């Protein structure tokens, strides 16, 4: 039996270091983004927006988009919130607009894109998100399957808890309001930390183990001198969503991998299509099927795919017209992960902020217990995702040991 090539262990250690480097670079951004998100969700009376979501119009679509923007960036939470709105009578067009906005236009995602990919991708994400919602609304309007939607509304079970009416200013001035912010901050992290860990770990390992040549071949990089640009850009925009679906990664977790794709020469359209496709991963399609039935779940996925491809093409050629498409260069985040720079000091400051938020969460629990307002977990036991997360954690620990013993891949060896 042949022994394992020792370079594997060097690459294994380097992959774990790279994944942790991604966490390190994004740590302060996550804390900042979710702190802002928690404040918005606690201090903005969202039920006042829901009143205007019964009919599809430009105004109601804009409100639904705004509602999604101030909601949770967790993909699963977005689908659950959309289902609750649907049960309350929101129009189906507005439900899809809400889902797109809550996973593509939230503040924390924008900060992450700015750090990993740069300002051009951030601008594209915002403009493209609005284009995406507009195209999907038009597609649904012209293909609206009334019978399917009627049955889907009947299938949607339960109702969202009624939100109390409150004065935003009074809540901001109260200690209770800020305890609620801390509680919301912790709840957001509890919903997203698993997909973030999986996404960043996958990106780190793909960065080391998957050569650029693979991505270049998959996205027809070598045919740019022989095939028409439109054909290559279209192929990239179509392949991007399927790559995203195969990774099983949510919106916050796929940005590092999008950075890998961008650095490997994948077209602007391909990278943007990949970023927008977080709602098309199989687990989320399955959740939609649970809520609305498989026909409507596949209908939503089809609307999303067509909208994503069209949006990616518009962004690519629109940015190209103004010479704004960034060059396919490796992001500094990839090579300077643990430098003593602004990230180091930002992380120190935002660790303190996170600790304060956890303290507020603890105070909120104390007051809730005194008021007999317990928040019981679902007690669902150890899920498949929990097992996957455990495997990834053990893999990272093993990688750290491998890096400590081998020193990782020498500079220039890859």
N, C-alpha and C positions, 0 to 999 in steps of 0.2 A: 504494500500500500504506500503510495507516494505521500510525502509530507506536504503540508499546505505551504504554498509560496509565502515566505515571510512578508513580502510586500503587501499582502492582503491585510495583515494586522496593522501595518503602517497606515494604509488607506482607511481601515476601520476606525482607528484612532483619530485620523484627520477628519473623517466624516462626523464623528461625535463632537469634535472641537468646533467644526463649522456650524453644526446645528445649534450648539450652545452659544456660539458667536452671534447667530441670528437673534436668539433670545436676548442676549446682552444689548445688541444694538437697538432692539425694539422695546425693551423693558419700560423705559420712561414714557414712550409714546402710548403704550397700552394704558398705563396708569393715568396719564393726562386725558386720553380719549374717553376712558370709561368714567373718570371723575366728572368730566363735562357732560357725558351722556346721562349719568345718574342725576345730576342737578336738573337737566332739562326734563327728564322723565318725572321727577318728583315735583318740580315747580310749575310745569306747564299742564293746565287742565285739559287733557286730551279728549275727554268726552264731549267737549264743546265742538270739536272738529267732526266727531262721528255723526252728529246730527245732520250734517250736510252731505253724507255719503250714500244716500239712498238712490240717487239718480246719477247717471254718467253725464258729465258736462266738463267743459274746460275748467271751470271754477272748482268743481268737486274733485277732479283729477289732480289739480294743483294742491288742494287740501290733503288728499290722500298721499301725495308725494311728500308734502311737508310732515304729515303724520308719520310716515315711514322713516323720514330723515331723523326725527327725534326719538325714534324707538330703538330697541335693542338691535345690535349688529349680529347677534347669534342667529344663524340660519334657522335652527329648529324653533327658537322663540318667535322668529318672524312668521313662520308658517302657522304656529299656534295662535298668534295674535290675529293673523289674517282670517283664520277659521272663525275666531270669536266675532270679528267684524262682519263676516259673511252671515253668521247666525243672527246678528242684530239687524240684518237687512241691507248691508252695504252692497252696491252693485258689483258684479263680477269684474268689470273693467278696473274698478277702483281697488279691488283686492289684489290683482296682479300688479298694479302700479305701486301699491303699498309694499308688496314683497320685493320688487326691484329696488325701491328706494331704501328700504330698511337694511338691505345687504350691499348696496353700492354707493349710497350717498351719505352714510353716517360719518360723523366727525373722526372717530378713531381709525376708520379705514383710510380716510384721506391723509391723516398724519403718517400712517404706515407707508402708504404709497409714496409720499414725498420723501421719506427717509431712504427707502429701498430703490425707488425707480426715478425720482426726480420730478420737477415741477411740470414738465410736459405731460407726463402720465397722469398727474393729479388733475390738471386742467382737462385732459381728455376724459378722465373718469367722471368729472362733474358734467361736462357738456354731453358726453355720451350717455350718461345716466338719464338725462332729460330726453334725449333722442330715443333711447331705448323704451322709455315709458310711452312716449308719443306713438312710436311705431306699433308697440304691442296693443295700445288702446285702439288704434285704427284696425289692426288685424282682427281683434276680438269683435269690434263693431260690425265688420263685414262677414265674419264667419260664426257669429254668435249662435251656439247650439242650445236653443231655449229649453228643449226637452231634457237634455243632459244636465243643464244648470239647475233646472227645477228639481230633478231627482237628487242632484248633489246637495242642494239646500235642505232637502228632506233628510238626507243621510247625515249631514253635519250634526253632531250631537252636543248636548250641553249648552251652557251659556257662560259668558265671561262675568266675573263678579262686578257688580255695579260700583263704579268709582264715585267716591264722595265728592260733593261740590265743595270748593274751597277758594279762598283768596290767595293768589300767588304771593303777593307782598306779605301778607300775614304769615304764610307758611315760611317764607324766607327769613322772617324776623324771629321765628320761634326755634327753640332748641329741638323740639320734636321734628321739625322740618329737616334739620341738618342730620339728626339721627336717622331719618328716613333715607337721606342721601347716602350715608354710610352703608345702610342696609341694602339699598339698590346697587351700590358699587360692588359689594360682596356677592350679591345674587348674580350680577352680570358675569363676574369672574367664574362663579360656580357653573354657569351655563356654557362658557366658551373655552375654559382652560384646556379641556381635553382635545378639542379640535385644533387649538393653537399648538399644543405639544406635538400632536401627530403631524400637522402641516409643516411645522418648522423642522422636525426631525426628518421627515421625508425629503424636504428640500435640501437639508444638509447632506444626506446620504446620496441623493441624486447628483448633487453638485460634484461630489468626489467620484462616485462609481459610474455615473452615466457620462460618457464622453460627449463633447460638443458635436462630434461627428454624427452621433445618433440623432440629435435634435435637428441638425442641418439637413440630414437625409430625410427625416420625417416631414420637415417643412420646406422641402425642395430648394434649399439654399444653393445647391450646386447647379441649379438649372436657371439661374437668374439671367444668364447671358443667352440662353437658347429659347426659353419660354416667355410668352407675353407677361408683362408685370401684372395685369389684371387677373390672369389665370392663377399666378402664384399667390397673390394677395387673397383671392377668393378661396383657394385651397387652404391657406393658413387660417383664414377666418372660420372655415368649416371644421378643420382638424382641432383647433384650439378648444372648443367646447367638449369634444370627445376625450381629449387628454385630461381636461379638468374632471370629467365624469369618472375616468379611470383612477384618478388619484384619491377620490373619496374625501377631499379636503374642503372645508367650508371657507367662507369669504375672508376671514382674518388669517387663516392658515395658508392660503395659496399665494400670498404676495411674495414670500421668498422664492418660491418655485417660479413665479412669473419673472422674477429678477434673473434667475438662472436662464430661462428661455430668452429673455431680452439680451443677455450677455452672450448667448450662443448664436445670435444672428437671426432669430425668429422675427418675422416682420412685425411692424407696429400693429397691424390688424390682428395678427395671430395672438400677440400678447394681450391686447385689449379683449379679444373674444374669450381668451382663457380666464381673465379676471372676472368677466361678467357672468361666467357660467357656474358659479358656486351653487345655484339653486337647481342645477341639472344633475348633481351627483346622485347615484342610485338611492342612498338612504333617504334623501329629501323627496325624491319622486315617490318612494314607498310611503312616506308620511302623508303626502298629498292624496295618494290612493286610499289611505286609511280614512282621511277626512271626507273626500268627495267621490271615491270610486276610481277604478283604473282608467275608465274612458276619459274622465275629466283630467286626471293626473297626466295622462299622455297628451291630452289636448294642451294643457298648460306648458308641458315640456316642449311641444312642437311650436307653440307661439313664442316661447322664449328662444328657441334655437333660431328661428327665422329672424326674430327681432335682433338677436345678438349678432348674427352674421351681417345683416344690413347695417347695423350701427357701426360695427368694426370697419366695414368698407367705407362708410361715410367719414368716419374719423381719420382713417388712413389717408384717403385722397384729399380730404379737407386740410389736414395738417401738412400734407406734402405740398399743397398749393401755396402755403405760406412758409414753406421750408422750416417747419417746426418739428419734424420727426427726429427724435434723438438718434445719435449714432449707436450702433450695436457694440458698445464698450462695456467692459466688466465694471459693475458698481463697486465703489470704494468699500461698501459694506461687506463685500465678499472677501477682501484681502486685508482690511484694517479693522478686524473685529474687536480686538481687546486693547487698542491703543489708549493711552491716557489723554483723552481729548474731551470735547464737550459732553460726549455720551457718559463718560465716567462720572462727571459732576452732576449731570442731569439725573442719572440713575440714583445717586446718593440722595438728592433732593426729593425725588419722587418715591423712593422707598419710604421716606419719612411721611410723605403724603398718604401713601398706601396704608402705612401703619395707623395713621390717624383715622382713615376711613374704616379700618377694621375695628378700631376702638369705638367709633360711632355706631358701627353695626352691633358690637357687643352691648353698648348702652341701649340700643333699640330693642334688643332681645330681652334685656333686663326689664325694661318698661313694659314690653308686651307680656312677659310672664306675670308681672305684677297685675296687669290688667286682664289676665287669663285669655290673652289673644295669641294663642300658640300657633306657630307655623310649622306644621308637621310635614316631614318629607314623605315621599311616596313609598319609601321602604321597598323599593322594587328589587333589592338584591344586587348581585354582581352581573351586569349586563355584558353583552359581547363587546361593546365599546370599552368597558372597563378592563376586560381581558387584553384587548389590543393596546390600551394605554399602559397597562402593567408591562407588557412585552416591550413596548417602546422605551419605557423608563429603564428596564433591565438592560436593554440594548445600549442606551446612553451610558449607563454605569459601566458596562463592559467596554464601551468605546473609550471612556475616560481612562480606565486601567490600561487599555491598549496604547493610548497616546502617551501615558506616563512611562510606559516601559519601552516604547519604540521611538517616541519623539515625533510621530506622524510622518507625513510625506514631506521629504525635503523640498525646499523652494526650487521651482523649475522642473521638478520631476514629473509633473502631470502634463 
